[in-house]
Amino acid sequence: MKVLMLTLVLSLSACSSSTGQNFDTAKIQKIQTGKTTRGDLLSMFGPPDSDSAYADGQRVMMWKYSEARARDTTEGKTLTVQTRNGKVFSFTFSKS
């Protein structure tokens, strides 16, 4: 019985994979335009998957996570935050 359970667990775990680091979507509601800083974002979500700085003081940071599961289903989420001079001025969150 234990061998059967172990085989089942191992076969199911092989049927899914993920990309990116999962992040807590509940923390998105804490982002405040004009107040939340880059440091705050790093504390809430950890290092972003991409971080692009521009000469005009703007920065675009993205956190992405996706998980492919058995039967060709994929779930993902992306948080994109734009900062200007170190403070959030725009952000979007999408889920698929």
N, C-alpha and C positions, 0 to 999 in steps of 0.2 A: 504493500500500500504506500509506504514512504517513497519507494522508487517511482511509482506512478505519479504521485503528487509532485515530486521533484522534476520529473520529466515534463509534466504539464506546466509548471511554473517557468521552467527554462524555455520552453517553446513559446509561451505567451510573451515573455520578456523579449524574445528575439523578434517579435512582431511589431515593435514600436521603436521609434528613435526620435530624438529631439535636437533642435538647433538653437543656440543662444542660451542665455541664462534666464530662467523663469523669474518674473518679478511680480510683486504684490500689487494688483490693480486697485485695491482698496485705498492705497496711498495716493492715487491720482487726484482724488478729491481734495487733498491737502495742498496741491499746487495753486498758487495765487499769482495772477498776472501782476507784475510790478513789484512784487514782494519776495517771492521765492528766488533764492540764489542758486548758482551752479553748485555750490557746496551743499546746499540743502538737497538738491536732486541726487548728488552722488551719495549722500547719506541715506536717502530713501530707496534708491534703486540700484546702487552700486555703479561700477564703471559702465558707460554706455557701449553698445556694439559699434557705434560710429560717432565720431566727434569732429566736426569740421568748423574751423575758425576762419573768419573773413576779416579783411583789412578794416572794414567800417565798424568793428567792435561787435559784430553779430557772430553767433555761434549756433550751429544746429547739432543737436544731440539726439541719437536714436537708440532705443532699447527694443530689441526684437526677440520673440520667442515663438517657435513653432514645434508642434509635436505630430509626427506621422504615426498613425495607429493601424492596426489590422483592418482589412477590408477597405483599403484606399481612402480612409478618412484622415483629414489633416485639420488641426486646429492651430490657429496662430493669433498673435497679438503684437501690435506695434505702438510704441509711444514715441512721438516726435515732439521735441521741445526746441523752440527758438529763444535764445537769450540775446539781449543787447546790453553791453556794459555790465555783464554779470548777473542780470535779472531777467526772469521770464517775461516775454512779451506775447508769446503765442505758444499753444500746444494742442496736439490732437492725439486721440487714441482710437485705434481701430482693432476690431476683432473679426476673425474669419473662421 
